[in-house]
Amino acid sequence: MKKLMLTVLAVAGAVFASKKLQESKAEKALWAEATDRLPEA
């Protein structure tokens, strides 16, 4: 039973970390686009 709980907690932690990483990458990409330098005319 303990092994099952540890496995479930590990999977939940991995999913949470993965979602946070994806959100962070999306936020970084958005800021990079928003602060991108305009080409000089």
N, CA, C and O atoms as a CHARMM CRD file, in Angstrom:
* protein
*
  164
    1    1 MET  N      0.82800  -1.20500   0.00000 PROA 1      0.00000
    2    1 MET  CA     0.00000   0.00000   0.00000 PROA 1      0.00000
    3    1 MET  C      0.87000   1.26600   0.00000 PROA 1      0.00000
    4    1 MET  O      0.55100   2.25200  -0.66400 PROA 1      0.00000
    5    2 LYS  N      1.97000   1.21700   0.75400 PROA 2      0.00000
    6    2 LYS  CA     2.84700   2.38500   0.80400 PROA 2      0.00000
    7    2 LYS  C      3.49800   2.64700  -0.55600 PROA 2      0.00000
    8    2 LYS  O      3.65500   3.79400  -0.97300 PROA 2      0.00000
    9    3 LYS  N      3.87100   1.57000  -1.23200 PROA 3      0.00000
   10    3 LYS  CA     4.49500   1.72400  -2.54700 PROA 3      0.00000
   11    3 LYS  C      3.51500   2.35200  -3.53100 PROA 3      0.00000
   12    3 LYS  O      3.90200   3.18600  -4.35000 PROA 3      0.00000
   13    4 LEU  N      2.25400   1.95500  -3.45200 PROA 4      0.00000
   14    4 LEU  CA     1.23300   2.51500  -4.33000 PROA 4      0.00000
   15    4 LEU  C      1.06100   4.00700  -4.06700 PROA 4      0.00000
   16    4 LEU  O      0.97400   4.79800  -5.00600 PROA 4      0.00000
   17    5 MET  N      1.01200   4.39200  -2.79700 PROA 5      0.00000
   18    5 MET  CA     0.86100   5.81200  -2.45400 PROA 5      0.00000
   19    5 MET  C      2.06900   6.61300  -2.92800 PROA 5      0.00000
   20    5 MET  O      1.92100   7.71300  -3.46000 PROA 5      0.00000
   21    6 LEU  N      3.26400   6.06000  -2.73500 PROA 6      0.00000
   22    6 LEU  CA     4.47000   6.75700  -3.18800 PROA 6      0.00000
   23    6 LEU  C      4.48400   6.91200  -4.70200 PROA 6      0.00000
   24    6 LEU  O      4.88600   7.95300  -5.22300 PROA 6      0.00000
   25    7 THR  N      4.04600   5.88000  -5.40200 PROA 7      0.00000
   26    7 THR  CA     3.98600   5.95100  -6.86200 PROA 7      0.00000
   27    7 THR  C      2.99600   7.01000  -7.31100 PROA 7      0.00000
   28    7 THR  O      3.28700   7.79800  -8.21100 PROA 7      0.00000
   29    8 VAL  N      1.82100   7.02800  -6.68300 PROA 8      0.00000
   30    8 VAL  CA     0.80100   8.01800  -7.03200 PROA 8      0.00000
   31    8 VAL  C      1.31100   9.42900  -6.75100 PROA 8      0.00000
   32    8 VAL  O      1.11400  10.33000  -7.56600 PROA 8      0.00000
   33    9 LEU  N      1.96100   9.62900  -5.60900 PROA 9      0.00000
   34    9 LEU  CA     2.50900  10.94500  -5.27200 PROA 9      0.00000
   35    9 LEU  C      3.61200  11.35300  -6.24200 PROA 9      0.00000
   36    9 LEU  O      3.70100  12.51800  -6.62700 PROA 9      0.00000
   37   10 ALA  N      4.44500  10.40500  -6.63400 PROA 10     0.00000
   38   10 ALA  CA     5.52000  10.70300  -7.57600 PROA 10     0.00000
   39   10 ALA  C      4.95700  11.10700  -8.93500 PROA 10     0.00000
   40   10 ALA  O      5.43500  12.06000  -9.55100 PROA 10     0.00000
   41   11 VAL  N      3.94800  10.38800  -9.39900 PROA 11     0.00000
   42   11 VAL  CA     3.32300  10.71200 -10.68400 PROA 11     0.00000
   43   11 VAL  C      2.63900  12.07400 -10.60900 PROA 11     0.00000
   44   11 VAL  O      2.75600  12.88000 -11.53200 PROA 11     0.00000
   45   12 ALA  N      1.93200  12.33100  -9.52100 PROA 12     0.00000
   46   12 ALA  CA     1.25900  13.62300  -9.36100 PROA 12     0.00000
   47   12 ALA  C      2.28400  14.75400  -9.33800 PROA 12     0.00000
   48   12 ALA  O      2.06600  15.80200  -9.94600 PROA 12     0.00000
   49   13 GLY  N      3.37800  14.55200  -8.65400 PROA 13     0.00000
   50   13 GLY  CA     4.43300  15.56400  -8.61200 PROA 13     0.00000
   51   13 GLY  C      5.03500  15.80600  -9.97900 PROA 13     0.00000
   52   13 GLY  O      5.31200  16.94700 -10.34800 PROA 13     0.00000
   53   14 ALA  N      5.24000  14.73400 -10.73500 PROA 14     0.00000
   54   14 ALA  CA     5.80500  14.87200 -12.07700 PROA 14     0.00000
   55   14 ALA  C      4.85300  15.62600 -13.00100 PROA 14     0.00000
   56   14 ALA  O      5.28700  16.46500 -13.79000 PROA 14     0.00000
   57   15 VAL  N      3.56900  15.33200 -12.90600 PROA 15     0.00000
   58   15 VAL  CA     2.57100  16.02700 -13.73100 PROA 15     0.00000
   59   15 VAL  C      2.53000  17.50000 -13.36600 PROA 15     0.00000
   60   15 VAL  O      2.48700  18.36100 -14.24500 PROA 15     0.00000
   61   16 PHE  N      2.54300  17.79400 -12.07400 PROA 16     0.00000
   62   16 PHE  CA     2.52900  19.18400 -11.60900 PROA 16     0.00000
   63   16 PHE  C      3.76400  19.94000 -12.11300 PROA 16     0.00000
   64   16 PHE  O      3.65500  21.05800 -12.61700 PROA 16     0.00000
   65   17 ALA  N      4.93100  19.32000 -11.97200 PROA 17     0.00000
   66   17 ALA  CA     6.17100  19.95200 -12.42100 PROA 17     0.00000
   67   17 ALA  C      6.16100  20.17000 -13.93000 PROA 17     0.00000
   68   17 ALA  O      6.62400  21.20400 -14.41200 PROA 17     0.00000
   69   18 SER  N      5.64100  19.21000 -14.66600 PROA 18     0.00000
   70   18 SER  CA     5.57500  19.32500 -16.11600 PROA 18     0.00000
   71   18 SER  C      4.67500  20.48700 -16.53800 PROA 18     0.00000
   72   18 SER  O      5.01700  21.25200 -17.44000 PROA 18     0.00000
   73   19 LYS  N      3.52700  20.60800 -15.87800 PROA 19     0.00000
   74   19 LYS  CA     2.61100  21.70700 -16.20400 PROA 19     0.00000
   75   19 LYS  C      3.23800  23.04700 -15.88500 PROA 19     0.00000
   76   19 LYS  O      3.10800  23.99100 -16.66400 PROA 19     0.00000
   77   20 LYS  N      3.91600  23.14800 -14.74900 PROA 20     0.00000
   78   20 LYS  CA     4.57700  24.40200 -14.37400 PROA 20     0.00000
   79   20 LYS  C      5.66600  24.75900 -15.38100 PROA 20     0.00000
   80   20 LYS  O      5.83000  25.92500 -15.73800 PROA 20     0.00000
   81   21 LEU  N      6.40800  23.75200 -15.83700 PROA 21     0.00000
   82   21 LEU  CA     7.46700  23.99100 -16.81100 PROA 21     0.00000
   83   21 LEU  C      6.88900  24.49700 -18.12500 PROA 21     0.00000
   84   21 LEU  O      7.43100  25.42300 -18.72800 PROA 21     0.00000
   85   22 GLN  N      5.78400  23.88900 -18.57400 PROA 22     0.00000
   86   22 GLN  CA     5.13500  24.33200 -19.81300 PROA 22     0.00000
   87   22 GLN  C      4.60300  25.75300 -19.67100 PROA 22     0.00000
   88   22 GLN  O      4.72800  26.55400 -20.59700 PROA 22     0.00000
   89   23 GLU  N      4.00600  26.07600 -18.51700 PROA 23     0.00000
   90   23 GLU  CA     3.49800  27.43200 -18.28800 PROA 23     0.00000
   91   23 GLU  C      4.64600  28.42500 -18.30100 PROA 23     0.00000
   92   23 GLU  O      4.52100  29.51600 -18.85700 PROA 23     0.00000
   93   24 SER  N      5.75400  28.05600 -17.69800 PROA 24     0.00000
   94   24 SER  CA     6.92000  28.92900 -17.65300 PROA 24     0.00000
   95   24 SER  C      7.46600  29.19100 -19.05600 PROA 24     0.00000
   96   24 SER  O      7.80900  30.32300 -19.39800 PROA 24     0.00000
   97   25 LYS  N      7.54100  28.12700 -19.86600 PROA 25     0.00000
   98   25 LYS  CA     8.03400  28.28900 -21.24100 PROA 25     0.00000
   99   25 LYS  C      7.09100  29.18000 -22.05100 PROA 25     0.00000
  100   25 LYS  O      7.54400  30.01900 -22.82900 PROA 25     0.00000
  101   26 ALA  N      5.78600  28.99800 -21.86900 PROA 26     0.00000
  102   26 ALA  CA     4.81500  29.80600 -22.60200 PROA 26     0.00000
  103   26 ALA  C      4.92900  31.27200 -22.18100 PROA 26     0.00000
  104   26 ALA  O      4.88500  32.16700 -23.02500 PROA 26     0.00000
  105   27 GLU  N      5.07300  31.51400 -20.89100 PROA 27     0.00000
  106   27 GLU  CA     5.21300  32.88000 -20.38000 PROA 27     0.00000
  107   27 GLU  C      6.48600  33.52800 -20.92000 PROA 27     0.00000
  108   27 GLU  O      6.48200  34.69100 -21.32300 PROA 27     0.00000
  109   28 LYS  N      7.57200  32.75900 -20.92300 PROA 28     0.00000
  110   28 LYS  CA     8.84300  33.28000 -21.42900 PROA 28     0.00000
  111   28 LYS  C      8.74000  33.62500 -22.91200 PROA 28     0.00000
  112   28 LYS  O      9.24800  34.65700 -23.34900 PROA 28     0.00000
  113   29 ALA  N      8.08900  32.76600 -23.67900 PROA 29     0.00000
  114   29 ALA  CA     7.92200  33.00800 -25.11200 PROA 29     0.00000
  115   29 ALA  C      7.05500  34.24200 -25.35000 PROA 29     0.00000
  116   29 ALA  O      7.31900  35.03300 -26.25500 PROA 29     0.00000
  117   30 LEU  N      6.02400  34.39500 -24.53100 PROA 30     0.00000
  118   30 LEU  CA     5.15300  35.56000 -24.66500 PROA 30     0.00000
  119   30 LEU  C      5.91900  36.84700 -24.38600 PROA 30     0.00000
  120   30 LEU  O      5.79000  37.82200 -25.12700 PROA 30     0.00000
  121   31 TRP  N      6.71500  36.85500 -23.31800 PROA 31     0.00000
  122   31 TRP  CA     7.50600  38.03500 -23.00100 PROA 31     0.00000
  123   31 TRP  C      8.54700  38.30600 -24.08000 PROA 31     0.00000
  124   31 TRP  O      8.80100  39.46100 -24.41900 PROA 31     0.00000
  125   32 ALA  N      9.14400  37.26200 -24.61500 PROA 32     0.00000
  126   32 ALA  CA    10.14400  37.44600 -25.67000 PROA 32     0.00000
  127   32 ALA  C      9.50300  38.08700 -26.89300 PROA 32     0.00000
  128   32 ALA  O     10.09700  38.95300 -27.53500 PROA 32     0.00000
  129   33 GLU  N      8.28300  37.65500 -27.21100 PROA 33     0.00000
  130   33 GLU  CA     7.58500  38.23900 -28.35200 PROA 33     0.00000
  131   33 GLU  C      7.17500  39.68200 -28.06200 PROA 33     0.00000
  132   33 GLU  O      7.29000  40.55000 -28.92800 PROA 33     0.00000
  133   34 ALA  N      6.70100  39.93400 -26.85400 PROA 34     0.00000
  134   34 ALA  CA     6.21600  41.26600 -26.49500 PROA 34     0.00000
  135   34 ALA  C      7.35200  42.28300 -26.42300 PROA 34     0.00000
  136   34 ALA  O      7.15100  43.46400 -26.70700 PROA 34     0.00000
  137   35 THR  N      8.54200  41.82600 -26.04400 PROA 35     0.00000
  138   35 THR  CA     9.66600  42.74900 -25.89300 PROA 35     0.00000
  139   35 THR  C     10.64300  42.64800 -27.04900 PROA 35     0.00000
  140   35 THR  O     11.75200  43.17700 -26.97000 PROA 35     0.00000
  141   36 ASP  N     10.24800  41.97500 -28.12100 PROA 36     0.00000
  142   36 ASP  CA    11.10400  41.82500 -29.28600 PROA 36     0.00000
  143   36 ASP  C     11.38600  43.20400 -29.89100 PROA 36     0.00000
  144   36 ASP  O     10.49600  44.04500 -30.01200 PROA 36     0.00000
  145   37 ARG  N     12.62000  43.40100 -30.25600 PROA 37     0.00000
  146   37 ARG  CA    12.97300  44.69600 -30.88000 PROA 37     0.00000
  147   37 ARG  C     12.33300  44.80800 -32.26700 PROA 37     0.00000
  148   37 ARG  O     12.25000  43.83100 -33.01000 PROA 37     0.00000
  149   38 LEU  N     11.89700  45.98600 -32.58600 PROA 38     0.00000
  150   38 LEU  CA    11.33400  46.23100 -33.91900 PROA 38     0.00000
  151   38 LEU  C     12.47900  46.43900 -34.89900 PROA 38     0.00000
  152   38 LEU  O     13.50100  47.02900 -34.54700 PROA 38     0.00000
  153   39 PRO  N     12.31600  45.96600 -36.10100 PROA 39     0.00000
  154   39 PRO  CA    13.38000  46.18400 -37.08900 PROA 39     0.00000
  155   39 PRO  C     13.50700  47.67900 -37.40200 PROA 39     0.00000
  156   39 PRO  O     12.51100  48.39400 -37.51000 PROA 39     0.00000
  157   40 GLU  N     14.73400  48.12200 -37.54100 PROA 40     0.00000
  158   40 GLU  CA    14.96800  49.54900 -37.82100 PROA 40     0.00000
  159   40 GLU  C     14.58100  49.86400 -39.26600 PROA 40     0.00000
  160   40 GLU  O     14.89600  49.11900 -40.19300 PROA 40     0.00000
  161   41 ALA  N     13.89600  50.97800 -39.42200 PROA 41     0.00000
  162   41 ALA  CA    13.43000  51.35400 -40.76300 PROA 41     0.00000
  163   41 ALA  C     14.47000  52.15500 -41.50100 PROA 41     0.00000
  164   41 ALA  O     14.24500  52.55400 -42.64400 PROA 41     0.00000
